């Protein structure tokens, strides 16, 4: 019984509108606080205000905290304008002094002016609300110059029927989705292997209706086992580039 819950904090990854809607239906009246941070920032950099979860800001990571400075930087180190995608860089007393006995790694992460380069991509609006797009190393760049953030697409895929996990890849300049179906749930509802493949194709078509033309999924590939993960439970993307 979750009816006694009044507040919840979301961290670790962005939450989609579909996930918010599901939570609201399950626990009416629950106030959610979305946040962003890293271990290196002790850990919180931004968090949403009470009431934001009922607005269009629900899927942001909240507003930058007063003790933090945040800049959104282009690859060349230039500060970007409001609403432009770039790397989140953080400075403040909450930022670590460095990695223990790893001066070279520290120098790669914290620049001479004290800015910690997070490796995360985001936009920030005029009121300091941060919208995380994904990891810079995961961003996909098409031949037409479009930046695609696979985590955003995967988040939507993972909330579709009978999808356990997904991984979006760029292969021959086309977006392909590897899908690990929730076989247990599908089989429990009487679906056969052929039915599952048909359902994943239906999911692809429905998802493409929600996506801009430049990030349409052209093909689904069924993956028959859970994806390999890092210690932080992130999918080891490098293992599946040629899948």
Secondary structure as UniProt FT lines:
FT   TURN            3..4
FT   STRAND          7..10
FT   HELIX           17..26
FT   TURN            28..29
FT   STRAND          31..38
FT   HELIX           39..41
FT   STRAND          43..47
FT   TURN            50..51
FT   HELIX           52..54
FT   HELIX           56..59
FT   STRAND          63..64
FT   TURN            66..67
FT   STRAND          68..73
FT   TURN            75..76
FT   TURN            82..83
FT   STRAND          86..92
FT   TURN            93..94
FT   TURN            100..101
FT   HELIX           103..109
FT   TURN            112..113
FT   STRAND          116..124
FT   TURN            126..127
FT   STRAND          129..135
FT   HELIX           136..138
FT   STRAND          140..141
FT   TURN            143..144
FT   STRAND          147..148
FT   HELIX           150..157
FT   TURN            158..159
FT   TURN            161..162
FT   STRAND          163..171
FT   TURN            172..173
FT   STRAND          174..181
FT   HELIX           183..188
FT   TURN            189..190
FT   HELIX           193..208
FT   TURN            209..210
FT   HELIX           213..215
FT   STRAND          217..222
FT   TURN            231..232
FT   HELIX           237..240
FT   TURN            241..242
//
